[in-house]
Every structure is written in C-alpha cells, then in structure tokens.
Amino acid sequence: MVTPEQVQSYIERGLECLEVRVAGDGQHFEALIVSEAFRGRSRIQRHQLVYAALGERMRGEIHALSMRTLTPEEAVDG
C-alpha cells in the first residue's frame, strides 16, 4: 500500500514544487501543491500536470487524489 510520503515524493520528482503536503489512508489522498508551473494555467491544466507527475500510479496504486493546486502568490493570499 502506498503511503502519503510516497505520493508526496512522486509529485516532487515529477514536478518542480515549492511545497507539497499529502495526507491519506493508502488509497485515497488529499494534497496541497504549490508550484510556479501552475502560473497562468486553469485548474484542469494544473491537475493534469500533477497526474503527469504521478504517471501510471494513478491507475494502480492511487485510487483517488483530491488536490489544491496553487501558485506561490495564491498560497500566500490564501
């Protein structure tokens, strides 16, 4: 079973982030992700970047991922 720490590591390896926090029970996870890469992108485009970082894990190890994807400015204003 995958841990929140592993999910966090997968995201950090696939996407340059300023902050990543992940909580979950081994199948369902919640993540806060702050990245410059989200600047100028829609929520769907931001989520697609995270899904790309997770790759095939989203089809097998991770059954559900709820996420807040923020730019650094959005995180400060937040």
N, CA, C and O of each residue as an XYZ file, in Angstrom:
312
protein
N       0.844     -1.177      0.000
C       0.000      0.000      0.000
C       0.893      1.245      0.000
O       1.881      1.312      0.732
N       0.540      2.211     -0.815
C       1.323      3.428     -0.934
C       1.020      4.372      0.241
O      -0.112      4.441      0.721
N       2.043      5.086      0.688
C       1.895      5.999      1.826
C       1.786      7.444      1.325
O       2.169      7.739      0.193
N       1.265      8.342      2.164
C       1.241      9.755      1.782
C       2.639     10.282      1.458
O       2.797     11.101      0.553
N       3.639      9.824      2.184
C       5.016     10.256      1.934
C       5.491      9.836      0.544
O       6.203     10.582     -0.128
N       5.094      8.642      0.121
C       5.470      8.185     -1.219
C       4.790      9.024     -2.288
O       5.421      9.407     -3.274
N       3.504      9.313     -2.101
C       2.782     10.147     -3.065
C       3.451     11.513     -3.156
O       3.638     12.046     -4.249
N       3.809     12.077     -2.010
C       4.497     13.368     -1.986
C       5.800     13.282     -2.773
O       6.106     14.173     -3.565
N       6.558     12.230     -2.563
C       7.822     12.042     -3.267
C       7.606     11.920     -4.771
O       8.363     12.500     -5.550
N       6.592     11.178     -5.188
C       6.298     11.021     -6.616
C       6.007     12.378     -7.254
O       6.504     12.681     -8.338
N       5.201     13.190     -6.575
C       4.856     14.511     -7.104
C       6.101     15.380     -7.191
O       6.333     16.038     -8.205
N       6.902     15.386     -6.132
C       8.108     16.226     -6.100
C       9.127     15.817     -7.158
O       9.848     16.668     -7.678
N       9.197     14.539     -7.482
C      10.139     14.082     -8.507
C       9.685     14.453     -9.913
O      10.510     14.632    -10.810
N       8.367     14.569    -10.104
C       7.838     14.820    -11.445
C       7.446     16.256    -11.728
O       7.131     16.603    -12.866
N       7.463     17.110    -10.682
C       7.007     18.485    -10.850
C       7.771     19.372     -9.876
O       7.840     19.077     -8.683
N       8.338     20.445    -10.379
C       9.081     21.350     -9.504
C       8.095     22.099     -8.610
O       7.263     22.867     -9.095
N       8.197     21.870     -7.305
C       7.248     22.419     -6.345
C       7.959     23.201     -5.257
O       9.097     22.896     -4.899
N       7.283     24.204     -4.737
C       7.779     24.934     -3.580
C       7.285     24.287     -2.300
O       7.938     24.366     -1.259
N       6.120     23.643     -2.383
C       5.552     22.963     -1.217
C       4.633     21.844     -1.687
O       3.882     22.001     -2.650
N       4.705     20.718     -0.996
C       3.790     19.604     -1.233
C       3.451     19.007      0.123
O       4.341     18.659      0.898
N       2.168     18.892      0.401
C       1.701     18.215      1.616
C       0.648     17.204      1.197
O      -0.285     17.538      0.467
N       0.797     15.976      1.657
C      -0.133     14.910      1.290
C      -0.584     14.181      2.547
O       0.225     13.857      3.417
N      -1.879     13.930      2.631
C      -2.462     13.114      3.699
C      -3.319     12.052      3.029
O      -3.822     12.254      1.923
N      -3.485     10.915      3.709
C      -4.334      9.884      3.125
C      -4.261      8.580      3.864
O      -3.514      8.424      4.830
N      -5.066      7.631      3.384
C      -5.216      6.340      4.059
C      -4.614      5.168      3.288
O      -4.846      4.011      3.640
N      -3.851      5.456      2.247
C      -3.254      4.377      1.467
C      -3.910      4.179      0.122
O      -3.304      3.606     -0.783
N      -5.153      4.648     -0.031
C      -5.839      4.581     -1.321
C      -6.397      5.936     -1.733
O      -6.363      6.297     -2.910
N      -6.905      6.675     -0.772
C      -7.484      7.991     -1.021
C      -6.600      9.052     -0.375
O      -6.243      8.954      0.799
N      -6.251     10.077     -1.172
C      -5.289     11.071     -0.708
C      -5.799     12.486     -0.954
O      -6.600     12.733     -1.856
N      -5.313     13.401     -0.127
C      -5.545     14.830     -0.312
C      -4.183     15.494     -0.372
O      -3.298     15.183      0.425
N      -4.011     16.415     -1.323
C      -2.708     17.059     -1.489
C      -2.861     18.570     -1.641
O      -3.806     19.057     -2.261
N      -1.923     19.287     -1.071
C      -1.736     20.711     -1.315
C      -0.419     20.833     -2.056
O       0.619     20.387     -1.569
N      -0.460     21.438     -3.233
C       0.728     21.538     -4.072
C       0.893     22.989     -4.498
O      -0.019     23.581     -5.074
N       2.052     23.555     -4.214
C       2.366     24.937     -4.589
C       3.514     24.883     -5.594
O       4.581     24.339     -5.308
N       3.277     25.457     -6.780
C       4.290     25.394     -7.833
C       4.190     26.598     -8.760
O       3.099     27.083     -9.059
N       5.344     27.068     -9.207
C       5.404     28.115    -10.238
C       4.810     27.602    -11.550
O       4.300     28.387    -12.350
N       4.874     26.304    -11.767
C       4.384     25.712    -13.012
C       2.888     25.929    -13.201
O       2.386     25.792    -14.317
N       2.167     26.262    -12.136
C       0.721     26.458    -12.229
C       0.340     27.857    -12.720
O      -0.815     28.106    -13.064
N       1.307     28.756    -12.750
C       1.039     30.140    -13.143
C       0.420     30.193    -14.549
O       0.960     29.622    -15.497
N      -0.712     30.883    -14.665
C      -1.363     31.059    -15.964
C      -2.127     29.844    -16.462
O      -2.582     29.826    -17.606
N      -2.271     28.839    -15.628
C      -2.962     27.606    -16.047
C      -4.301     27.467    -15.327
O      -4.462     27.921    -14.194
N      -5.240     26.842    -15.991
C      -6.544     26.569    -15.389
C      -6.411     25.460    -14.348
O      -5.381     24.790    -14.270
N      -7.447     25.276    -13.560
C      -7.420     24.211    -12.556
C      -7.232     22.849    -13.223
O      -6.476     22.014    -12.727
N      -7.910     22.624    -14.332
C      -7.781     21.343    -15.040
C      -6.345     21.149    -15.527
O      -5.787     20.061    -15.386
N      -5.746     22.191    -16.097
C      -4.363     22.081    -16.570
C      -3.394     21.820    -15.423
O      -2.426     21.076    -15.581
N      -3.652     22.425    -14.278
C      -2.810     22.194    -13.097
C      -2.908     20.744    -12.657
O      -1.896     20.104    -12.373
N      -4.131     20.227    -12.603
C      -4.332     18.834    -12.196
C      -3.673     17.888    -13.189
O      -3.116     16.862    -12.799
N      -3.735     18.230    -14.475
C      -3.093     17.388    -15.486
C      -1.580     17.318    -15.270
O      -0.973     16.270    -15.488
N      -0.970     18.424    -14.846
C       0.465     18.412    -14.538
C       0.773     17.451    -13.394
O       1.758     16.713    -13.438
N      -0.076     17.467    -12.376
C       0.140     16.568    -11.239
C      -0.077     15.115    -11.664
O       0.709     14.240    -11.302
N      -1.136     14.857    -12.429
C      -1.381     13.497    -12.913
C      -0.218     13.008    -13.767
O       0.159     11.839    -13.688
N       0.351     13.889    -14.580
C       1.507     13.510    -15.400
C       2.691     13.142    -14.514
O       3.421     12.196    -14.808
N       2.881     13.892    -13.424
C       3.976     13.581    -12.495
C       3.773     12.221    -11.848
O       4.739     11.501    -11.595
N       2.528     11.865    -11.581
C       2.230     10.582    -10.931
C       2.214      9.424    -11.924
O       2.417      8.272    -11.541
N       1.976      9.725    -13.182
C       2.011      8.710    -14.231
C       1.061      7.551    -13.988
O      -0.083      7.743    -13.574
N       1.547      6.351    -14.248
C       0.741      5.136    -14.151
C       0.279      4.825    -12.723
O      -0.622      4.010    -12.525
N       0.887      5.465    -11.742
C       0.490      5.212    -10.350
C      -0.970      5.580    -10.112
O      -1.628      5.008     -9.243
N      -1.477      6.549    -10.900
C      -2.875      6.954    -10.739
C      -3.824      5.836    -11.165
O      -4.984      5.837    -10.751
N      -3.379      4.912    -11.955
C      -4.236      3.813    -12.407
C      -4.169      2.604    -11.482
O      -5.049      1.744    -11.499
N      -3.108      2.551    -10.673
C      -2.928      1.366     -9.852
C      -2.863      1.647     -8.374
O      -3.778      1.299     -7.628
N      -1.791      2.274     -7.944
C      -1.542      2.459     -6.517
C      -2.458      3.490     -5.870
O      -2.883      3.322     -4.727
N      -2.760      4.555     -6.605
C      -3.531      5.659     -6.044
C      -4.935      5.627     -6.636
O      -5.108      5.791     -7.844
N      -5.927      5.418     -5.795
C      -7.297      5.277     -6.293
C      -8.026      6.604     -6.365
O      -8.904      6.777     -7.211
N      -7.687      7.540     -5.502
C      -8.336      8.848     -5.517
C      -7.376      9.895     -4.967
O      -6.686      9.673     -3.972
N      -7.351     11.036     -5.639
C      -6.497     12.128     -5.199
C      -7.272     13.436     -5.327
O      -7.634     13.857     -6.426
N      -7.515     14.056     -4.199
C      -8.119     15.383     -4.152
C      -6.979     16.365     -3.964
O      -6.114     16.154     -3.114
N      -6.964     17.448     -4.756
C      -5.817     18.347     -4.638
C      -6.196     19.811     -4.746
O      -7.131     20.201     -5.445
N      -5.418     20.603     -4.012
C      -5.425     22.056     -4.150
C      -4.116     22.401     -4.819
O      -3.044     22.090     -4.299
N      -4.198     23.045     -5.975
C      -3.010     23.397     -6.743
C      -2.922     24.914     -6.796
O      -3.791     25.571     -7.369
N      -1.879     25.465     -6.203
C      -1.758     26.910     -6.058
C      -0.416     27.420     -6.581
O       0.599     26.725     -6.522
N      -0.437     28.654     -7.095
C       0.821     29.351     -7.380
C       1.333     29.875     -6.036
O       0.585     29.904     -5.059
N       2.591     30.285     -5.980
C       3.110     30.835     -4.714
C       2.281     32.035     -4.212
O       2.049     32.168     -3.011
N       1.844     32.892     -5.124
C       1.043     34.053     -4.721
C      -0.311     33.631     -4.160
O      -0.784     34.199     -3.175
N      -0.923     32.651     -4.776
C      -2.219     32.166     -4.284
C      -2.067     31.534     -2.898
O      -2.955     31.649     -2.054
N      -0.947     30.875     -2.678
C      -0.709     30.250     -1.371
C      -0.563     31.296     -0.285
O      -1.033     31.094      0.834
N       0.084     32.420     -0.598
C       0.273     33.491      0.380
C      -1.040     34.217      0.641
O      -1.350     34.558      1.782
N      -1.814     34.454     -0.423
C      -3.079     35.168     -0.296
C      -4.142     34.332      0.368
O      -5.090     34.849      0.959
N      -3.969     33.023      0.262
C      -4.831     32.075      0.644
C      -5.795     31.701      1.490
O      -6.312     30.589      1.385
